[in-house]
């Protein structure tokens, strides 16, 4: 049995080397006026390699108000680091070793939200920035947003003590509908509330809400909200002060599978990420074969 698992490691490691194409996500992208503020999103990408040029694209997808329906392309006007602007839902790039690109949304047009998918033929690293301005163009606040991989089991930190508010956004980048369940846990890991029914999120769709909207009867608390799906999702959370004037981002943590760690690892498709190493693969397998 161990030999079978080791053979799997060799095959998957070879597949990683043979195909370096990868995708990662920014689970929440915002642009445009909302009330008396204006939102912009900045995408920053760099090629950390020393020899190969990385070519790829950043694609933007808008959410559909019907959670079970599919998302659609989100057209934005983006300006790059050289001051060149273009309007599209997909922006291509080519990064030499050590090269960097910056795309910042215009903040104009109707308010829109969704998520972004970065696809490249060689590894790149990236981050995003949410920026909030007043109508005169003065910066009110901003926060960095790390790139995310899509996973099936994850948790968002929830800290609503003193009436702070947690906004959660998650996207389904897959080709099929996702069945999603949400579970609110207190600081002792005890379930406080569970959504009454599983939710369906259509392919390419995205949703965002505050936890007090997801769990209207929840007390102010410190804990987590578990986000479990039958297909991988990309997620991010924002923590706002009580008047919703200041905010910071809260990246999710991946939940381990106690009984089926290897199956969990397979489902998350870590071998498709170029940062995966043989050591990571062996570590995942060791949990399964003892």
ZIDA-V827647 format. One record per helix or strand of 3 or more residues. SS is the DSSP state (H for helix, E for strand). FROM is the first residue (numbers start at 1). LEN is the number of residues. If there is no record, write none. Layout:
SS_FROM_LEN / SS_FROM_LEN
//
This chain:
H_2_17 / E_22_13 / E_37_10 / E_54_9 / E_76_5 / E_85_4 / E_90_6 / E_100_6 / E_112_9 / E_125_10 / E_139_8 / E_151_9 / H_161_3 / E_165_7 / E_178_8 / E_191_4 / E_199_3 / E_206_5 / H_211_4 / E_222_19 / E_247_4 / H_261_8 / H_270_3 / H_278_12
//
